[in-house]
């Protein structure tokens, strides 16, 4: 799991995210912290769980962005439209990042299994 953790950390660090790693028994949590340039309004958590030969990876994000978008819609008449725009942009950036992440992971795992 340490190898896949290092690969995931490098993926995010190359995109200028800060990465904090928390290790547990048969589980590693990576807390991904975006910078202002990313236009993402929340932390991302990547969870690696299992053993080196049998593990799962979970990408968790989007709850805060969705809440901000929803709040922006509700308060739009009172000037909350900017919240809607920020939330919407954050959701879009998260979707793009998650797709890039999974594309990268599939290739990385394929490469590791061929070793």
PyMOL commands that set and color helices and strands:
alter all, ss='L'
color gray80, all
select helices_A, chain A and resi 2-13+36-38+63-74+76-78+81-113
alter helices_A, ss='H'
color red, helices_A
select strands_A, chain A and resi 18-24+27-33+44-51+54-60
alter strands_A, ss='S'
color yellow, strands_A
deselect
rebuild
show_as cartoon
